[in-house]
Amino acid sequence: MKTHRAIGFFLFCLLSFAYVSVANGQDRLADKMDSLQSIVDRTKAQDSLKLLYAEQLSIAQQQGDLKKEALLELKLGANSDYTGVEMERHYAKALAIYTQINDTLGMTRANYEIANAKQLQNDYDSTRIYAERSVALAEQQSDTVGIIKGRLLLSSMYSHLALYTQSLQELNKGRMLAERMEDNQAMVQDILNKESFALYSLEEYDKSAEKISQIIEMLKPSGNARRLNVWSNNLASVYSLCQGCVSFERRKSILREAIAYAEEANFAYGKAYSYKHMADTYRDEGILDSTRYYLDQIERLLPEIDKKDFTGLVSSSQAAYWSKAGDNKRAILYFEKAFNIWKEIGSKSDQMYVASHLQKHYRAEQDFRNAYKYLNEYVSLKDSLFSQENVEKVKELQLSYEFQKQQIADSLKNEERLNLLKVSYEYEASIEKRSRIILIISMLAVAIIAVLIFTNYKKQKRLAGLLQIRTNEVTDELKQKELLLTEIHHRVKNNFQILSSLLELQAKGTSDPNTKSLISEGKSRVKSMALIHNQLYNTDSLKVSVLSYLQNLFAEIQRSFENISSDAKFAIDSDIEIDVDTMVPLGLIANELITNSFKYASASGLQLTISLSRMEDSLLLTVKDNGPGIPDGFDIQRAKSTGLWLVSRLALQIHGRYEYAYDAGAVFKIYFNQSQYINS
């Protein structure tokens, strides 16, 4: 009996000691976790954070805290390298844990993060699968934020694949949900992100840059240097394609800020991207030694980055540099490398861009077999990306969203009006009741005066109410007409673009040089009119800035004659604006004169001077070049197939006339009457 008691007492002591030891061990782990967390809260360096999170993960595993373990895997994924491979590994572990403990909210987030990592690896099939799972799980939980994030990721994925219709469908679904939320700044940033990419893909670069600038302003208060670098790089990328949007100095200023952000965040990939854009800017400016410097800086960083899509971008930049430097063979070498990378990734828009350059360079090298091969690649890719049907579907989706938004606004406005009417009726009933009491207790004379005053008051109030209602109706009608007018200009601009595309396709279908030349002239004239409606669409006025229009027109024509060195000087006051009825024929005249100057430019290049001055009762447009001028004995009136005959007819249309002279080059003067220009 004593022996059993002794054994029992011994076991009790042993278990008590084990329990105390475990409890003390758990306490020590908890203390260590808290200490690490206090260090994490003070640490900004990404590499240090990764080490701290890894140490915390080890402690969570010892504690057996699965939820904390999954959360730390998500944090490690978010602080991994930018290739997406290491991210995916951590996010997959988090998903496995959340699935094990049946945490639907955690599963939603983990699926979303895996989809993000897959997109960074250009694995778009997997991106779609995980993003759709994330949306489905979020819908089960009525998690609006999760639904929006998943749909925006799907929108981004479809944009990368040039499936703009599907991209805008997902974007519109997410945007409609976000507008119903109160605290929606993060969602607004994500939506602006996807909108900027969609507009960029549709080549509406000025609108894309506007969205990105909004994102940068929203990010600045947070001080997140990594994200500020990414979005500054994106802005520089859009500005590089938006001809004439900003100056070279402005682009370089943005990129200097981006490089500073990258250095602050120790973000090698972001810094390399900034160097790439800086190299492109100096190349566009024609400063090749600075271009070479930044390309060399990128080459030093490439082994550290190891991302195919970035290598493709850098290869394109290297090719463009060697092309500018006059080394066709090296340019072809880098363009071929870029084309193969984009083909492997599946980026059609980038393939199309590179194919267009390869066919030109092979043609310059007299290698017509390869030139024909890449011309076919370019045409095939362009047809698949920019078919008329796709353009119409995209515009239909944009209008569909705006119409739904207007319906909601109208519904809210009607509800406000009903509430105001209800309050008005209740107030009038109260006044009537008070008047009856006054009539009973007052003398007859006072009662008569009160009735007269009240009647007059009601009449005035009714009239004021009717006037206010009519004012509101007129205001609404005016806004609707302004919106309709803006949309009409937008539609006209789009129709001109479609017409231009049809003319281009028509030109490809004929081998006759004369026919091709006539179609090219028609396309140029269509573009000159489209520029007018594009400018009207972007302003609230029905007048066109002559300086801005002629600068844009010269840039358009200059791109068609890229083999000719050219420069233009404009002597036009920036405040001169002309109504659209006068501007259309004037724009066609300018188009003909500038195009002819390019056609007959001297071997040394084209020097063009365009001026607009006010006379006593008219305006004078002067276009002067350094070419050979019109041959002696040339009769414009009889040569009806030329653009100069069109100039003479259009001058009459704007109640004016033209004069020609030769002064070290052709000098055309167009006198016209213009009653609606303003001097701001």
C-alpha positions as CSV (number, residue, x, y, z in Angstrom):
1,M,0.0,0.0,0.0
2,K,2.8,2.4,0.9
3,T,4.6,1.5,-2.3
4,H,1.5,2.4,-4.4
5,R,1.3,5.7,-2.6
6,A,4.9,6.5,-3.2
7,I,4.6,5.7,-6.9
8,G,1.5,7.9,-7.2
9,F,3.2,10.8,-5.5
10,F,6.2,10.5,-7.8
11,L,4.0,10.5,-10.9
12,F,2.1,13.5,-9.6
13,C,5.3,15.5,-9.1
14,L,6.6,14.5,-12.5
15,L,3.4,15.6,-14.3
16,S,3.4,18.9,-12.3
17,F,6.9,19.6,-13.3
18,A,6.2,18.8,-17.0
19,Y,3.1,21.1,-16.9
20,V,5.1,24.0,-15.3
21,S,7.9,23.5,-17.9
22,V,5.5,23.6,-20.8
23,A,3.7,26.6,-19.4
24,N,7.0,28.4,-18.9
25,G,8.1,27.4,-22.4
26,Q,4.9,28.9,-23.9
27,D,5.4,32.0,-21.9
28,R,8.9,32.4,-23.2
29,L,7.8,31.9,-26.8
30,A,5.0,34.5,-26.4
31,D,7.5,36.9,-24.9
32,K,9.9,36.3,-27.8
33,M,7.1,36.8,-30.3
34,D,6.2,40.1,-28.7
35,S,9.8,41.3,-28.7
36,L,10.1,40.5,-32.4
37,Q,6.9,42.3,-33.1
38,S,8.1,45.5,-31.5
39,I,11.2,45.3,-33.7
40,V,9.1,44.6,-36.8
41,D,7.0,47.7,-36.0
42,R,10.2,49.9,-36.1
43,T,11.8,48.2,-39.2
44,K,11.5,49.6,-42.7
45,A,14.2,47.6,-44.6
46,Q,12.6,44.8,-46.6
47,D,15.4,42.3,-46.2
48,S,15.3,42.8,-42.4
49,L,11.6,42.3,-42.3
50,K,11.9,39.0,-44.2
51,L,14.3,37.7,-41.5
52,L,12.0,38.9,-38.7
53,Y,8.9,37.3,-40.2
54,A,10.8,34.0,-40.7
55,E,11.8,34.0,-37.1
56,Q,8.2,34.8,-36.0
57,L,6.9,32.0,-38.3
58,S,9.3,29.5,-36.5
59,I,7.9,30.6,-33.1
60,A,4.2,30.3,-34.4
61,Q,5.0,26.7,-35.6
62,Q,6.4,25.8,-32.1
63,Q,3.3,27.3,-30.5
64,G,1.0,25.4,-32.9
65,D,-0.8,28.6,-33.8
66,L,-2.0,27.8,-37.4
67,K,-3.8,31.0,-37.9
68,K,-0.8,33.1,-37.0
69,E,1.4,30.8,-39.1
70,A,-0.8,31.4,-42.2
71,L,-0.7,35.2,-41.6
72,L,3.1,35.2,-41.4
73,E,3.3,33.2,-44.7
74,L,1.2,35.9,-46.3
75,K,3.5,38.6,-45.0
76,L,6.6,36.7,-46.2
77,G,5.0,36.4,-49.6
78,A,4.3,40.1,-49.8
79,N,7.9,40.9,-49.0
80,S,9.4,38.4,-51.5
81,D,11.2,39.2,-54.7
82,Y,9.3,40.6,-57.6
83,T,9.5,37.5,-59.9
84,G,6.5,35.9,-58.2
85,V,8.0,32.5,-57.7
86,E,8.9,32.9,-54.0
87,M,5.7,34.8,-53.5
88,E,3.7,31.8,-54.8
89,R,5.5,29.4,-52.5
90,H,4.6,31.3,-49.4
91,Y,1.0,32.1,-50.5
92,A,0.4,28.4,-51.3
93,K,1.5,27.4,-47.8
94,A,-0.9,30.0,-46.4
95,L,-3.7,28.6,-48.5
96,A,-3.1,25.0,-47.4
97,I,-3.3,26.1,-43.7
98,Y,-6.5,28.2,-44.2
99,T,-8.0,25.2,-46.0
100,Q,-7.0,22.9,-43.1
101,I,-8.7,25.2,-40.5
102,N,-11.6,26.0,-42.8
103,D,-11.0,29.8,-42.7
104,T,-13.0,31.0,-45.7
105,L,-11.8,34.6,-45.4
106,G,-8.2,33.5,-45.3
107,M,-8.7,31.2,-48.3
108,T,-10.2,34.1,-50.2
109,R,-7.1,36.3,-49.6
110,A,-4.6,33.5,-50.3
111,N,-6.3,32.6,-53.6
112,Y,-6.1,36.3,-54.6
113,E,-2.4,36.6,-53.7
114,I,-1.5,33.4,-55.6
115,A,-3.3,34.8,-58.6
116,N,-1.2,38.0,-58.3
117,A,2.0,35.9,-58.1
118,K,0.9,33.9,-61.2
119,Q,0.3,37.1,-63.1
120,L,3.9,38.3,-62.3
121,Q,5.1,35.0,-63.8
122,N,3.0,35.6,-66.9
123,D,1.0,32.4,-66.2
124,Y,-2.4,33.9,-67.2
125,D,-4.3,30.6,-67.2
126,S,-3.5,30.0,-63.6
127,T,-4.1,33.7,-62.8
128,R,-7.7,33.3,-64.0
129,I,-8.3,30.1,-62.1
130,Y,-7.2,31.5,-58.7
131,A,-8.8,34.9,-59.2
132,E,-12.2,33.3,-60.0
133,R,-11.9,31.1,-56.9
134,S,-11.1,34.2,-54.9
135,V,-14.3,36.0,-56.2
136,A,-16.5,32.9,-55.6
137,L,-15.3,32.6,-52.0
138,A,-15.8,36.3,-51.4
139,E,-19.3,36.1,-52.8
140,Q,-20.1,33.3,-50.3
141,Q,-19.1,35.6,-47.5
142,S,-20.7,38.8,-48.9
143,D,-17.1,40.2,-48.8
144,T,-17.5,43.3,-51.1
145,V,-13.8,44.3,-50.9
146,G,-12.7,40.7,-51.7
147,I,-15.1,40.6,-54.7
148,I,-13.9,43.9,-56.1
149,K,-10.2,43.0,-55.7
150,G,-10.7,39.7,-57.5
151,R,-12.6,41.3,-60.4
152,L,-10.0,44.0,-60.8
153,L,-7.3,41.3,-60.9
154,L,-9.3,39.5,-63.6
155,S,-9.6,42.9,-65.5
156,S,-5.8,43.3,-65.4
157,M,-5.2,39.8,-66.6
158,Y,-7.6,40.2,-69.5
159,S,-5.8,43.5,-70.5
160,H,-2.5,41.8,-70.5
161,L,-4.0,39.3,-73.0
162,A,-5.4,42.1,-75.1
163,L,-9.0,40.9,-74.4
164,Y,-10.2,44.4,-73.7
165,T,-13.9,43.5,-73.8
166,Q,-13.6,41.0,-71.0
167,S,-11.3,43.4,-69.1
168,L,-13.8,46.2,-69.1
169,Q,-16.6,43.9,-68.2
170,E,-14.8,42.9,-65.0
171,L,-13.7,46.5,-64.4
172,N,-17.3,47.8,-64.6
173,K,-18.6,45.1,-62.2
174,G,-15.9,46.1,-59.6
175,R,-16.5,49.8,-60.1
176,M,-20.3,49.6,-59.5
177,L,-19.6,47.8,-56.2
178,A,-16.9,50.3,-55.1
179,E,-19.2,53.3,-55.7
180,R,-21.6,51.9,-53.1
181,M,-18.9,51.8,-50.4
182,E,-18.2,54.7,-48.0
183,D,-14.5,54.3,-47.2
184,N,-13.4,53.3,-50.7
185,Q,-10.0,55.1,-51.2
186,A,-8.0,51.8,-51.6
187,M,-10.6,50.5,-54.0
188,V,-10.5,53.7,-56.0
189,Q,-6.8,53.4,-56.3
190,D,-7.1,49.8,-57.7
191,I,-9.8,51.0,-60.1
192,L,-7.7,53.9,-61.3
193,N,-4.9,51.4,-61.8
194,K,-6.9,49.1,-64.0
195,E,-8.5,52.0,-65.9
196,S,-5.1,53.5,-66.6
197,F,-3.9,50.2,-68.1
198,A,-7.1,49.8,-70.2
199,L,-6.8,53.3,-71.6
200,Y,-3.0,52.7,-72.2
201,S,-3.9,49.5,-74.1
202,L,-6.4,51.5,-76.2
203,E,-3.7,54.1,-77.0
204,E,-5.6,56.9,-75.1
205,Y,-2.3,57.9,-73.4
206,D,-3.3,61.4,-72.2
207,K,-6.3,59.9,-70.2
208,S,-4.2,57.0,-68.9
209,A,-1.6,59.6,-67.6
210,E,-4.3,61.5,-65.9
211,K,-5.5,58.4,-64.0
212,I,-1.9,57.6,-62.9
213,S,-1.2,61.1,-61.7
214,Q,-4.3,60.8,-59.5
215,I,-2.9,57.5,-58.0
216,I,0.5,59.2,-57.3
217,E,-1.1,62.1,-55.4
218,M,-3.2,59.6,-53.3
219,L,0.0,57.6,-52.5
220,K,2.2,60.5,-51.5
221,P,0.9,61.0,-47.9
222,S,1.6,57.3,-47.2
223,G,5.3,57.7,-48.0
224,N,5.4,54.2,-49.6
225,A,8.5,54.6,-51.6
226,R,8.2,51.3,-53.4
227,R,4.7,52.0,-54.7
228,L,5.6,55.6,-55.6
229,N,8.5,54.3,-57.7
230,V,6.3,51.8,-59.5
231,W,3.6,54.5,-60.4
232,S,6.2,57.1,-61.3
233,N,7.7,54.6,-63.7
234,N,4.2,53.9,-65.1
235,L,3.6,57.6,-65.6
236,A,6.9,58.0,-67.4
237,S,6.1,55.0,-69.6
238,V,2.8,56.6,-70.7
239,Y,4.3,60.0,-71.4
240,S,6.9,58.3,-73.6
241,L,4.1,57.2,-75.9
242,C,1.9,60.4,-75.6
243,Q,3.5,62.5,-78.3
244,G,3.7,66.2,-77.2
245,C,2.0,65.6,-73.8
246,V,5.0,66.8,-71.8
247,S,8.5,68.0,-72.4
248,F,11.6,65.9,-72.1
249,E,12.6,67.8,-69.0
250,R,9.3,66.9,-67.3
251,R,9.8,63.2,-68.2
252,K,13.3,63.3,-66.7
253,S,12.1,65.1,-63.6
254,I,9.5,62.3,-63.0
255,L,12.2,59.6,-63.5
256,R,14.7,61.3,-61.1
257,E,11.9,61.1,-58.4
258,A,11.3,57.5,-59.3
259,I,15.0,56.6,-59.0
260,A,15.1,58.3,-55.5
261,Y,12.1,56.3,-54.4
262,A,13.7,53.1,-55.6
263,E,16.9,53.8,-53.7
264,E,14.9,54.7,-50.6
265,A,13.1,51.4,-50.8
266,N,16.2,49.4,-51.9
267,F,14.1,48.3,-54.9
268,A,16.5,47.0,-57.6
269,Y,13.7,46.1,-60.1
270,G,12.1,49.5,-59.8
271,K,15.5,51.3,-60.2
272,A,16.3,49.3,-63.3
273,Y,12.8,50.2,-64.7
274,S,13.5,53.9,-64.1
275,Y,16.9,53.6,-65.8
276,K,15.1,52.0,-68.8
277,H,12.7,54.9,-69.1
278,M,15.5,57.4,-68.7
279,A,17.4,55.7,-71.5
280,D,14.3,55.9,-73.7
281,T,13.8,59.6,-72.9
282,Y,17.4,60.6,-73.8
283,R,17.1,58.5,-77.0
284,D,13.9,60.3,-78.0
285,E,15.7,63.6,-77.3
286,G,18.6,62.5,-79.5
287,I,21.3,62.4,-76.7
288,L,22.9,59.0,-77.4
289,D,25.8,59.1,-75.0
290,S,23.4,59.5,-72.0
291,T,21.2,56.8,-73.5
292,R,24.2,54.4,-73.6
293,Y,25.0,55.2,-70.0
294,Y,21.6,54.2,-68.6
295,L,21.4,51.1,-70.8
296,D,24.8,50.0,-69.3
297,Q,23.5,50.6,-65.8
298,I,20.5,48.3,-66.6
299,E,22.8,45.5,-67.9
300,R,24.5,45.5,-64.5
301,L,21.2,45.0,-62.7
302,L,19.6,42.4,-65.1
303,P,21.2,39.2,-63.4
304,E,19.7,40.4,-60.1
305,I,16.2,40.9,-61.5
306,D,15.9,37.8,-63.9
307,K,12.4,38.7,-65.3
308,K,11.6,37.7,-68.9
309,D,9.1,40.5,-69.6
310,F,11.6,43.1,-68.3
311,T,14.4,41.6,-70.3
312,G,12.1,41.9,-73.3
313,L,11.6,45.6,-72.6
314,V,15.3,46.2,-72.2
315,S,16.0,44.3,-75.5
316,S,13.6,46.6,-77.3
317,S,15.3,49.7,-75.8
318,Q,18.7,48.4,-76.8
319,A,17.4,47.7,-80.3
320,A,16.0,51.2,-80.6
321,Y,19.3,52.7,-79.4
322,W,21.3,50.8,-82.1
323,S,18.7,51.8,-84.7
324,K,19.1,55.5,-83.8
325,A,22.9,55.0,-83.9
326,G,22.6,53.6,-87.4
327,D,23.7,50.1,-86.7
328,N,21.0,48.0,-88.3
329,K,22.5,44.6,-87.6
330,R,22.7,45.1,-83.9
331,A,19.2,46.6,-83.9
332,I,17.9,43.4,-85.6
333,L,19.7,41.2,-83.1
334,Y,18.1,42.9,-80.1
335,F,14.6,43.2,-81.8
336,E,14.7,39.4,-82.6
337,K,15.5,38.7,-78.9
338,A,12.6,40.8,-77.8
339,F,10.2,39.3,-80.3
340,N,11.0,35.7,-79.1
341,I,10.5,36.8,-75.4
342,W,7.1,38.4,-76.1
343,K,6.1,35.4,-78.2
344,E,7.0,33.0,-75.4
345,I,5.1,35.2,-72.8
346,G,2.1,35.7,-75.2
347,S,2.1,39.5,-75.2
348,K,0.5,40.2,-78.6
349,S,0.7,44.0,-78.5
350,D,4.5,43.9,-77.7
351,Q,5.0,41.3,-80.5
352,M,3.2,43.7,-82.9
353,Y,5.4,46.6,-82.0
354,V,8.6,44.7,-82.4
355,A,7.4,43.0,-85.7
356,S,6.8,46.5,-87.3
357,H,10.4,47.5,-86.5
358,L,11.9,44.2,-87.7
359,Q,10.2,44.4,-91.1
360,K,11.6,47.9,-91.6
361,H,15.1,47.0,-90.6
362,Y,15.2,43.8,-92.7
363,R,14.0,45.8,-95.6
364,A,16.8,48.3,-95.1
365,E,19.3,45.4,-95.1
366,Q,17.8,44.1,-98.4
367,D,16.7,40.9,-96.6
368,F,13.2,40.8,-98.2
369,R,12.3,37.3,-97.1
370,N,12.6,38.2,-93.4
371,A,11.0,41.6,-94.1
372,Y,8.0,39.9,-95.6
373,K,7.8,37.4,-92.7
374,Y,7.6,40.1,-90.1
375,L,5.3,42.3,-92.1
376,N,2.9,39.3,-92.1
377,E,3.3,38.9,-88.4
378,Y,2.6,42.6,-87.8
379,V,-0.6,42.6,-90.0
380,S,-1.9,39.4,-88.4
381,L,-1.3,40.7,-84.9
382,K,-2.8,44.1,-85.6
383,D,-5.9,42.6,-87.2
384,S,-6.5,40.4,-84.1
385,L,-5.9,43.3,-81.6
386,F,-7.7,46.2,-83.3
387,S,-10.6,44.8,-85.3
388,Q,-13.6,47.1,-85.7
389,E,-15.8,44.6,-83.8
390,N,-13.5,44.8,-80.7
391,V,-13.4,48.6,-80.8
392,E,-17.2,48.8,-81.0
393,K,-17.6,46.3,-78.1
394,V,-15.2,48.3,-75.9
395,K,-17.0,51.6,-76.6
396,E,-20.4,49.9,-76.0
397,L,-19.2,48.8,-72.5
398,Q,-17.9,52.2,-71.6
399,L,-21.3,53.8,-72.6
400,S,-23.2,51.0,-70.8
401,Y,-21.4,51.9,-67.6
402,E,-22.0,55.6,-68.0
403,F,-25.7,55.0,-68.7
404,Q,-26.1,52.9,-65.6
405,K,-24.3,55.6,-63.5
406,Q,-26.6,58.3,-64.9
407,Q,-29.7,56.1,-64.1
408,I,-28.5,55.9,-60.4
409,A,-27.9,59.7,-60.3
410,D,-31.4,60.4,-61.8
411,S,-33.0,58.0,-59.3
412,L,-31.4,59.7,-56.4
413,K,-32.3,63.2,-57.8
414,N,-36.0,62.1,-58.1
415,E,-36.0,60.8,-54.6
416,E,-34.6,64.1,-53.3
417,R,-37.3,66.0,-55.2
418,L,-40.1,63.8,-53.7
419,N,-38.7,64.5,-50.2
420,L,-38.6,68.2,-50.8
421,L,-42.2,68.2,-52.1
422,K,-43.3,66.2,-49.0
423,V,-41.7,68.7,-46.7
424,S,-43.2,71.6,-48.7
425,Y,-46.7,70.2,-48.4
426,E,-46.3,69.6,-44.6
427,Y,-45.1,73.2,-44.2
428,E,-48.0,74.6,-46.1
429,A,-50.5,72.6,-44.1
430,S,-49.0,74.0,-40.9
431,I,-49.4,77.6,-42.1
432,E,-53.0,77.0,-43.1
433,K,-53.9,75.6,-39.6
434,R,-52.3,78.6,-37.9
435,S,-54.1,81.0,-40.2
436,R,-57.5,79.5,-39.2
437,I,-56.8,80.0,-35.5
438,I,-55.9,83.7,-36.2
439,L,-59.1,84.2,-38.2
440,I,-61.2,82.8,-35.2
441,I,-59.6,85.0,-32.5
442,S,-58.9,88.1,-34.5
443,M,-61.1,91.0,-35.4
444,L,-62.7,91.0,-38.9
445,A,-60.4,93.7,-40.3
446,V,-57.3,91.8,-39.1
447,A,-58.7,88.6,-40.4
448,I,-59.2,90.1,-43.9
449,I,-55.7,91.5,-43.9
450,A,-54.3,88.2,-42.8
451,V,-56.2,86.3,-45.5
452,L,-54.9,88.8,-48.1
453,I,-51.3,88.5,-46.9
454,F,-51.5,84.7,-46.7
455,T,-53.1,84.4,-50.2
456,N,-50.3,86.6,-51.7
457,Y,-47.7,84.6,-49.8
458,K,-49.0,81.3,-51.3
459,K,-49.2,82.8,-54.7
460,Q,-45.6,84.1,-54.6
461,K,-44.3,80.8,-53.1
462,R,-46.1,78.8,-55.8
463,L,-44.6,81.0,-58.5
464,A,-41.2,80.7,-56.9
465,G,-41.5,77.0,-56.7
466,L,-42.6,76.7,-60.3
467,L,-39.7,78.9,-61.3
468,Q,-37.2,76.8,-59.4
469,I,-38.6,73.6,-60.9
470,R,-38.3,75.0,-64.4
471,T,-34.8,76.3,-63.6
472,N,-33.8,72.8,-62.5
473,E,-35.3,71.3,-65.6
474,V,-33.5,73.8,-67.9
475,T,-30.2,73.2,-66.0
476,D,-30.6,69.4,-66.4
477,E,-31.5,69.7,-70.1
478,L,-28.4,71.9,-70.6
479,K,-26.1,69.4,-68.9
480,Q,-27.6,66.6,-71.0
481,K,-27.1,68.5,-74.2
482,E,-23.5,69.3,-73.2
483,L,-22.9,65.6,-72.5
484,L,-24.5,64.7,-75.8
485,L,-22.4,67.2,-77.7
486,T,-19.2,65.9,-76.0
487,E,-20.3,62.4,-76.9
488,I,-21.0,63.4,-80.5
489,H,-17.5,64.8,-80.9
490,H,-16.2,61.5,-79.3
491,R,-18.2,59.4,-81.8
492,V,-17.1,61.6,-84.7
493,K,-13.5,61.2,-83.7
494,N,-14.0,57.4,-83.4
495,N,-15.7,57.2,-86.8
496,F,-12.8,59.1,-88.4
497,Q,-10.5,56.5,-86.8
498,I,-12.5,53.6,-88.2
499,L,-12.5,55.3,-91.6
500,S,-8.7,55.8,-91.4
501,S,-8.3,52.1,-90.6
502,L,-10.6,51.1,-93.5
503,L,-8.5,53.2,-95.9
504,E,-5.3,51.6,-94.5
505,L,-6.8,48.1,-95.1
506,Q,-7.8,49.2,-98.6
507,A,-4.3,50.3,-99.4
508,K,-3.0,46.9,-98.3
509,G,-5.4,45.3,-100.9
510,T,-3.9,47.0,-103.9
511,S,-0.4,47.0,-105.5
512,D,-0.9,50.0,-107.8
513,P,1.3,52.8,-106.6
514,N,-1.0,55.5,-107.8
515,T,-4.0,54.0,-106.0
516,K,-1.9,53.6,-102.8
517,S,-0.9,57.3,-103.1
518,L,-4.5,58.4,-103.5
519,I,-5.6,56.4,-100.5
520,S,-2.8,57.7,-98.4
521,E,-3.8,61.3,-99.3
522,G,-7.4,60.5,-98.3
523,K,-6.3,59.0,-95.0
524,S,-4.2,62.1,-94.3
525,R,-7.2,64.4,-94.9
526,V,-9.4,62.2,-92.6
527,K,-6.8,62.5,-89.9
528,S,-6.6,66.3,-90.2
529,M,-10.4,66.5,-89.5
530,A,-10.2,63.9,-86.7
531,L,-7.7,66.0,-84.9
532,I,-10.2,68.9,-84.7
533,H,-12.9,66.7,-83.2
534,N,-10.4,65.2,-80.8
535,Q,-9.5,68.7,-79.5
536,L,-13.2,69.7,-79.2
537,Y,-13.8,66.5,-77.2
538,N,-11.1,67.4,-74.7
539,T,-12.4,71.0,-74.1
540,D,-15.7,72.6,-73.2
541,S,-15.5,75.1,-76.1
542,L,-16.7,74.9,-79.7
543,K,-13.6,76.7,-80.8
544,V,-10.2,75.2,-81.7
545,S,-6.8,76.4,-80.6
546,V,-4.9,77.0,-83.9
547,L,-1.4,76.6,-82.4
548,S,-2.2,73.3,-80.6
549,Y,-4.0,72.0,-83.7
550,L,-1.2,72.8,-86.2
551,Q,1.5,71.4,-83.8
552,N,-0.5,68.1,-83.6
553,L,-1.1,68.0,-87.4
554,F,2.6,68.5,-88.1
555,A,3.5,65.7,-85.7
556,E,1.0,63.4,-87.4
557,I,2.4,64.1,-90.9
558,Q,6.0,63.9,-89.6
559,R,5.4,60.3,-88.5
560,S,4.3,59.4,-92.0
561,F,7.7,60.8,-93.4
562,E,10.0,59.5,-90.7
563,N,12.8,59.0,-93.2
564,I,13.0,62.8,-93.8
565,S,14.8,65.1,-91.3
566,S,12.3,67.9,-90.4
567,D,11.7,70.7,-88.1
568,A,8.9,73.3,-87.8
569,K,8.7,76.8,-86.2
570,F,5.3,78.2,-85.2
571,A,4.7,81.9,-85.0
572,I,1.1,81.8,-83.7
573,D,-0.4,83.3,-80.6
574,S,-1.5,80.6,-78.2
575,D,-4.8,82.5,-77.5
576,I,-6.1,82.5,-81.1
577,E,-9.1,80.1,-81.4
578,I,-11.3,79.5,-84.4
579,D,-14.8,78.1,-84.7
580,V,-15.1,74.5,-86.1
581,D,-16.9,75.5,-89.3
582,T,-13.8,77.6,-90.3
583,M,-11.3,75.2,-88.8
584,V,-12.2,72.1,-90.9
585,P,-11.4,73.7,-94.3
586,L,-8.4,75.6,-92.9
587,G,-7.1,72.3,-91.4
588,L,-7.5,70.6,-94.8
589,I,-5.5,73.4,-96.4
590,A,-2.7,73.2,-93.8
591,N,-2.7,69.4,-94.3
592,E,-2.2,69.7,-98.1
593,L,0.6,72.4,-97.8
594,I,2.6,70.6,-95.1
595,T,2.3,67.2,-96.9
596,N,3.5,68.8,-100.2
597,S,6.5,70.3,-98.3
598,F,7.4,66.9,-97.0
599,K,7.0,65.3,-100.5
600,Y,9.3,67.8,-102.2
601,A,11.7,68.4,-99.3
602,S,15.4,68.9,-100.2
603,A,18.0,66.3,-99.5
604,S,19.3,68.4,-96.5
605,G,15.9,68.0,-94.8
606,L,12.7,70.1,-94.4
607,Q,12.6,73.5,-92.6
608,L,9.1,74.7,-92.2
609,T,7.7,78.0,-90.8
610,I,4.0,78.4,-90.0
611,S,2.6,81.7,-88.9
612,L,-0.9,83.2,-88.3
613,S,-1.3,86.9,-88.0
614,R,-4.2,89.3,-87.7
615,M,-4.9,91.8,-90.5
616,E,-7.3,94.7,-90.3
617,D,-10.4,92.7,-91.3
618,S,-9.1,89.2,-91.7
619,L,-6.5,86.6,-90.7
620,L,-3.4,85.5,-92.7
621,L,-2.0,81.9,-92.5
622,T,1.5,81.6,-94.0
623,V,3.3,78.3,-94.7
624,K,6.9,78.6,-95.9
625,D,9.4,75.8,-96.6
626,N,12.9,75.4,-98.0
627,G,12.0,73.2,-101.0
628,P,12.2,73.8,-104.7
629,G,8.8,75.5,-105.0
630,I,6.2,75.0,-107.8
631,P,7.7,74.6,-111.3
632,D,7.4,77.5,-113.7
633,G,4.3,77.4,-115.9
634,F,2.4,75.1,-113.5
635,D,-1.4,75.9,-113.6
636,I,-3.1,75.0,-110.4
637,Q,-6.6,75.5,-111.8
638,R,-6.1,72.9,-114.6
639,A,-4.3,70.3,-112.4
640,K,-7.4,69.2,-110.6
641,S,-5.9,65.9,-109.4
642,T,-3.5,67.7,-107.1
643,G,-3.9,68.9,-103.5
644,L,-3.1,72.5,-104.6
645,W,-6.3,72.7,-106.6
646,L,-8.1,71.6,-103.3
647,V,-6.3,74.5,-101.5
648,S,-7.7,77.0,-104.0
649,R,-11.2,75.7,-103.6
650,L,-11.1,75.5,-99.8
651,A,-9.8,79.1,-99.6
652,L,-13.0,80.3,-101.4
653,Q,-15.0,78.2,-98.9
654,I,-13.8,80.3,-96.0
655,H,-14.4,83.5,-97.9
656,G,-10.7,84.1,-98.6
657,R,-8.0,83.6,-101.2
658,Y,-4.5,82.3,-101.5
659,E,-1.2,83.7,-102.8
660,Y,2.0,81.8,-103.9
661,A,5.5,83.2,-104.1
662,Y,9.0,81.8,-104.1
663,D,11.5,83.1,-101.5
664,A,14.3,80.5,-101.0
665,G,11.4,78.0,-100.9
666,A,7.7,77.9,-101.5
667,V,5.6,80.5,-99.6
668,F,1.8,80.1,-99.5
669,K,-0.4,82.8,-97.9
670,I,-4.0,82.1,-97.1
671,Y,-6.2,85.2,-96.4
672,F,-9.5,84.4,-94.8
673,N,-12.3,86.2,-92.9
674,Q,-12.9,84.9,-89.4
675,S,-15.4,86.7,-87.1
676,Q,-15.4,84.3,-84.1
677,Y,-11.8,84.2,-82.9
678,I,-11.2,85.5,-79.4
679,N,-8.2,87.1,-77.6
680,S,-8.4,85.7,-74.1
